[in-house]
């Protein structure tokens, strides 16, 4: 169970992006993958400062609780990789 709708949606977003990042070229067209990743980065750039801060904190909490090392590293790199890092810190 998730503590909030925001947490549930963030988890779903991370799941989709984690899948895309780990996909081989035979599973997903690389150009399509880049479009999705850029689209998410654009969406994140449109969030308010408070929303970015909330997402950043949530991702940090998710990373701390993640038992899979590779996925934890993905979560830890998400803020910088998707343009969240600069505005939050």
C-alpha positions in Angstrom: 0.0 0.0 0.0 1.3 3.5 -0.8 1.1 6.5 1.6 -0.3 8.7 -1.2 -1.4 8.9 -4.8 1.8 10.8 -5.5 3.9 7.9 -4.2 1.9 5.4 -6.2 2.3 7.4 -9.4 6.0 8.0 -8.8 6.5 4.3 -8.3 4.6 3.6 -11.6 6.7 6.2 -13.4 10.0 4.8 -12.1 8.8 1.3 -13.1 8.2 2.4 -16.7 11.5 4.3 -16.9 13.4 1.5 -15.3 12.0 -0.9 -17.9 12.9 1.5 -20.8 16.4 2.1 -19.5 17.0 -1.7 -19.2 15.4 -2.6 -22.6 17.5 -4.0 -25.4 17.2 -2.5 -28.9 15.1 -5.6 -29.9 12.6 -4.9 -27.1 12.1 -1.2 -27.8 13.2 1.1 -30.6 16.0 3.3 -29.2 14.5 6.4 -30.8 11.2 5.7 -29.1 13.0 5.2 -25.8 14.7 8.5 -26.1 11.4 10.3 -26.9 9.8 8.9 -23.8 12.8 9.8 -21.6 12.9 13.3 -23.0 9.2 13.6 -22.5 9.5 12.8 -18.9 12.4 15.2 -18.5 10.2 17.9 -20.1 7.3 17.1 -17.8 9.6 17.3 -14.7 10.8 20.7 -15.9 7.2 22.0 -15.9 6.6 21.0 -12.2 6.5 23.8 -9.6 9.4 24.1 -7.2 7.3 22.5 -4.4 6.4 19.6 -6.7 10.0 19.0 -7.7 11.0 19.1 -4.1 8.3 16.6 -3.2 9.3 14.3 -6.0 12.9 14.6 -5.1 12.2 13.7 -1.4 10.0 10.8 -2.5 12.7 9.4 -4.8 15.2 9.6 -2.0 12.8 7.7 0.3 12.2 5.1 -2.4 16.0 4.7 -3.0 16.6 4.2 0.7 14.0 1.4 0.8 15.1 -0.3 -2.4 16.8 -3.7 -1.9 17.9 -4.1 -5.6 21.2 -2.3 -5.9 20.9 -1.4 -9.6 17.4 -0.1 -9.1 18.5 1.9 -6.1 21.3 3.5 -8.2 18.7 4.3 -10.8 16.5 6.0 -8.2 19.5 7.9 -6.8 20.4 9.1 -10.3 16.9 10.0 -11.3 16.9 13.6 -10.0 20.0 14.6 -11.9 19.2 12.5 -15.0 15.7 14.0 -15.4 16.5 17.7 -14.5 15.3 17.6 -10.9 18.7 18.0 -9.2 19.6 21.6 -10.0 16.4 23.2 -8.8 16.0 21.2 -5.6 19.4 21.4 -4.1 
